[in-house]
Amino acid sequence: MRNDNNSKISKIILAAKKLPCFTLNDLAGLETDKTYLKILLGRYAKAGKIIRLKKGLYVVKDYIDNLEKKGYFSHYLNFLSGVLCEPSYLSLEYVLYRHNLLTDVPFSFTAVTKNKTAVFSNKFGKFFYYKIKDSLFCGFELVKEGEFSFLKATKAKALFDFLYLRKNILPVKEAVKELRLNVENLNRADIKELKKYVAMEGSKKMAEIISNLLS
């Protein structure tokens, strides 16, 4: 009986290590007893063989180790940001810094979602998600890096999102300037796209913020 259990466990781990992330349901074809699976995964998480990404979502450490050897780990983290909270797209500080629009280095992943504002913490860092109204959930692209795909805001949309979520604390031109954004790295197409989102949002306050930013 013990050998049978070991064989079953080996099959479960072998199947799981091929997946970028998995839930109990993904292993249902190998084991229908979810209570047993929870105990097994908890045991392996304590042993460091499995990493808990959030409640009910896991990845096998061997899978991550293999990605790091291949140099694909950063691609995986971008992919993971879209899995932890769906629907969502990378935006705000995380994207602005990569376009050299933000001076300060962000130490977390930042994304926009239709769902309520949330944060997930795991071994790989903190993932922040900020709610935006459905009509403004746009301006992102499907990006493919290696074997992973994820949604990421354009440069202009990441800037719009960043300012939109702060519009109530940017009352005057000086407050906008204190953000120390590298506006010189926006081209004409970026500015045109940015103004398109301002028109979509429709508030006088956002129009004033963009005007102060670009003046």
C-alpha positions as CSV (number, residue, x, y, z in Angstrom):
1,M,0.0,0.0,0.0
2,R,2.8,2.4,0.8
3,N,4.5,1.7,-2.5
4,D,1.2,2.4,-4.2
5,N,1.0,5.8,-2.4
6,N,4.5,6.7,-3.3
7,S,3.8,5.8,-6.9
8,K,0.7,8.0,-6.9
9,I,2.6,10.9,-5.3
10,S,5.4,10.6,-7.8
11,K,2.8,10.8,-10.7
12,I,1.2,13.8,-9.2
13,I,4.5,15.7,-8.7
14,L,5.6,14.6,-12.2
15,A,2.4,16.0,-13.8
16,A,2.5,19.2,-11.7
17,K,6.1,20.1,-12.5
18,K,5.2,20.4,-16.2
19,L,2.7,23.2,-15.4
20,P,3.5,26.9,-14.9
21,C,1.0,26.9,-12.1
22,F,-1.7,24.6,-11.0
23,T,-4.8,24.1,-8.8
24,L,-6.3,21.1,-7.1
25,N,-8.7,20.7,-10.1
26,D,-5.7,20.4,-12.5
27,L,-4.7,17.2,-10.6
28,A,-8.2,15.8,-10.4
29,G,-7.4,13.2,-13.1
30,L,-4.7,11.7,-10.9
31,E,-6.4,12.1,-7.5
32,T,-10.0,12.9,-6.8
33,D,-9.6,13.2,-3.0
34,K,-9.1,16.9,-2.6
35,T,-8.5,16.6,1.1
36,Y,-5.6,14.2,0.5
37,L,-4.2,16.6,-2.2
38,K,-4.3,19.5,0.2
39,I,-2.4,17.6,2.8
40,L,0.1,16.4,0.2
41,L,0.7,19.9,-1.2
42,G,0.9,21.4,2.2
43,R,3.6,18.8,3.1
44,Y,5.6,19.5,0.0
45,A,5.2,23.3,0.4
46,K,6.8,23.0,3.9
47,A,9.6,20.9,2.4
48,G,10.2,23.7,-0.2
49,K,9.4,21.4,-3.1
50,I,6.2,23.3,-4.0
51,I,5.7,27.1,-3.9
52,R,2.3,28.6,-2.9
53,L,1.5,31.5,-5.2
54,K,-1.8,32.3,-3.5
55,K,-4.6,30.4,-1.9
56,G,-5.2,27.3,-4.0
57,L,-2.6,28.1,-6.6
58,Y,0.9,26.5,-6.7
59,V,4.0,25.9,-8.8
60,V,6.6,23.1,-8.4
61,K,10.1,24.5,-7.4
62,D,11.8,22.3,-10.0
63,Y,9.8,24.2,-12.7
64,I,11.1,27.5,-11.4
65,D,14.6,26.2,-11.1
66,N,14.5,25.1,-14.8
67,L,13.2,28.6,-15.9
68,E,16.0,30.3,-14.0
69,K,18.6,28.1,-15.7
70,K,17.1,29.1,-19.1
71,G,16.9,32.8,-18.2
72,Y,13.1,32.8,-18.6
73,F,12.2,33.6,-15.0
74,S,11.4,37.3,-15.5
75,H,9.0,36.3,-18.3
76,Y,7.3,33.9,-16.0
77,L,6.7,36.6,-13.4
78,N,5.1,38.9,-16.0
79,F,2.8,35.9,-16.9
80,L,2.1,35.2,-13.3
81,S,0.9,38.8,-12.7
82,G,-1.9,38.1,-15.1
83,V,-2.8,34.7,-13.5
84,L,-3.0,35.9,-9.9
85,C,-5.8,38.3,-10.7
86,E,-8.0,37.9,-13.8
87,P,-8.7,40.0,-15.8
88,S,-5.7,42.3,-15.4
89,Y,-2.9,43.9,-17.3
90,L,0.5,45.2,-16.2
91,S,0.6,49.0,-15.9
92,L,1.4,51.9,-13.7
93,E,4.9,52.1,-12.1
94,Y,6.0,48.7,-13.4
95,V,5.5,49.7,-17.0
96,L,6.5,53.3,-16.7
97,Y,9.9,52.4,-15.3
98,R,10.5,50.1,-18.2
99,H,9.8,53.0,-20.6
100,N,12.1,55.3,-18.6
101,L,9.2,57.5,-17.6
102,L,9.6,56.9,-13.9
103,T,12.6,58.0,-12.0
104,D,12.1,55.8,-8.9
105,V,12.7,52.0,-9.2
106,P,9.5,50.0,-8.4
107,F,10.0,47.0,-6.2
108,S,6.6,45.4,-6.8
109,F,4.4,44.4,-9.7
110,T,1.6,46.8,-10.5
111,A,-1.4,46.0,-12.6
112,V,-4.9,47.3,-13.4
113,T,-8.0,45.2,-13.0
114,K,-11.8,45.4,-13.3
115,N,-12.0,43.6,-9.9
116,K,-11.6,45.2,-6.5
117,T,-8.2,46.5,-5.5
118,A,-6.1,43.7,-4.1
119,V,-2.5,42.6,-3.3
120,F,-0.9,39.2,-3.4
121,S,2.3,38.3,-1.7
122,N,4.4,35.2,-2.3
123,K,8.0,34.1,-2.5
124,F,8.4,36.1,-5.7
125,G,7.3,39.5,-4.4
126,K,4.2,41.6,-4.1
127,F,1.6,42.0,-6.8
128,F,-0.7,45.0,-6.6
129,Y,-3.9,45.3,-8.5
130,Y,-5.9,48.5,-8.8
131,K,-9.5,48.7,-9.8
132,I,-10.5,50.8,-12.8
133,K,-13.9,51.3,-14.3
134,D,-14.8,48.9,-17.1
135,S,-14.9,51.7,-19.8
136,L,-11.2,52.5,-19.1
137,F,-10.1,48.8,-19.0
138,C,-8.3,49.1,-22.4
139,G,-5.0,50.3,-23.9
140,F,-3.1,47.1,-23.4
141,E,-1.4,44.6,-25.7
142,L,-0.9,40.9,-25.6
143,V,2.8,40.4,-25.2
144,K,4.6,37.1,-25.8
145,E,8.0,36.5,-24.1
146,G,9.4,33.0,-24.7
147,E,6.6,30.5,-24.0
148,F,4.7,33.0,-21.8
149,S,2.0,35.5,-22.8
150,F,0.5,38.3,-20.7
151,L,-1.3,41.7,-21.1
152,K,0.7,44.9,-20.7
153,A,-0.4,48.5,-21.0
154,T,1.1,50.7,-23.7
155,K,3.4,53.5,-22.5
156,A,0.6,56.1,-22.8
157,K,-2.0,54.0,-21.1
158,A,0.3,53.1,-18.2
159,L,0.9,56.9,-17.7
160,F,-2.9,57.6,-17.9
161,D,-3.6,54.9,-15.3
162,F,-0.9,56.2,-13.1
163,L,-2.3,59.8,-13.2
164,Y,-6.0,58.7,-13.1
165,L,-5.6,56.8,-9.9
166,R,-4.0,59.9,-8.3
167,K,-6.3,62.5,-9.8
168,N,-7.8,63.5,-6.5
169,I,-4.4,64.2,-4.9
170,L,-3.0,66.2,-7.9
171,P,-4.8,69.5,-7.3
172,V,-2.2,71.9,-8.8
173,K,0.6,72.0,-11.3
174,E,3.3,71.8,-8.7
175,A,1.9,68.5,-7.4
176,V,2.1,67.0,-11.0
177,K,5.6,68.2,-11.4
178,E,6.7,66.7,-8.1
179,L,5.9,63.2,-9.6
180,R,9.2,63.7,-11.5
181,L,8.0,61.9,-14.6
182,N,10.4,61.9,-17.6
183,V,7.8,63.5,-20.0
184,E,10.5,64.1,-22.6
185,N,10.4,60.4,-23.3
186,L,6.9,60.7,-24.7
187,N,6.7,61.0,-28.5
188,R,3.9,62.6,-30.5
189,A,2.0,59.3,-30.9
190,D,2.2,58.7,-27.1
191,I,0.8,62.1,-26.4
192,K,-2.0,61.7,-28.9
193,E,-2.9,58.3,-27.4
194,L,-2.7,59.8,-23.9
195,K,-5.2,62.5,-24.8
196,K,-7.5,59.9,-26.3
197,Y,-7.9,58.3,-22.9
198,V,-8.4,61.6,-21.2
199,A,-11.2,62.3,-23.7
200,M,-12.7,58.9,-22.9
201,E,-12.6,59.6,-19.2
202,G,-14.2,62.9,-19.7
203,S,-13.4,64.8,-16.5
204,K,-12.2,68.4,-16.3
205,K,-9.7,67.3,-13.6
206,M,-7.9,64.8,-15.8
207,A,-7.7,67.3,-18.6
208,E,-6.1,69.8,-16.2
209,I,-3.6,67.2,-14.9
210,I,-2.5,66.3,-18.5
211,S,-2.2,69.9,-19.4
212,N,0.0,70.7,-16.4
213,L,2.1,67.6,-17.1
214,L,2.8,68.5,-20.7
215,S,3.2,72.3,-20.2
